[in-house]
Amino acid sequence: MPLFGPPNVEKLGARRDIAGLVKALAYEKDSDVRRAAAGALGAIGDARAVEPLIDALKDGEPDVRGAAAEALVKIFQEGRLAAAQRQLILAQRDAISKPHSDSFTCNFHYDSGIGVPFPL
């Protein structure tokens, strides 16, 4: 029996533990944990999450990529980023829109604040 289980994303999010959520975003054993971590990071909207979320756009699971893309758009739209961080997100336009072409449940809308099709 393992000594440690998966990260508790709900608790990490409630504590606004960015470092813990970033670790959960990289938790290889469970894509649901990674997807939930991306969502929590987007909900918190902290600029420290931008680069880890960009890395998550390369995740092997479409749901994780989609959650990371949604989180990045949410953070971008809040407008509290430095110019360099905004440019990092803008540089990912193709990657941000691609996860949604993998999903059959997306409703495509234009103008996510970045200028790419994105579900609202």
Rosetta blueprint (number, residue, H / E / L):
1 M L
2 P L
3 L L
4 F L
5 G L
6 P L
7 P L
8 N L
9 V H
10 E H
11 K H
12 L H
13 G H
14 A H
15 R L
16 R L
17 D L
18 I H
19 A H
20 G H
21 L H
22 V H
23 K H
24 A H
25 L H
26 A L
27 Y L
28 E L
29 K L
30 D L
31 S H
32 D H
33 V H
34 R H
35 R H
36 A H
37 A H
38 A H
39 G H
40 A H
41 L H
42 G H
43 A H
44 I H
45 G L
46 D L
47 A H
48 R H
49 A H
50 V H
51 E H
52 P H
53 L H
54 I H
55 D H
56 A H
57 L L
58 K L
59 D L
60 G L
61 E L
62 P H
63 D H
64 V H
65 R H
66 G H
67 A H
68 A H
69 A H
70 E H
71 A H
72 L H
73 V H
74 K H
75 I H
76 F H
77 Q H
78 E H
79 G L
80 R L
81 L L
82 A L
83 A H
84 A H
85 Q H
86 R H
87 Q H
88 L H
89 I H
90 L H
91 A L
92 Q L
93 R H
94 D H
95 A H
96 I H
97 S H
98 K H
99 P H
100 H H
101 S H
102 D L
103 S L
104 F L
105 T L
106 C L
107 N L
108 F L
109 H L
110 Y L
111 D L
112 S L
113 G L
114 I L
115 G L
116 V L
117 P L
118 F L
119 P L
120 L L
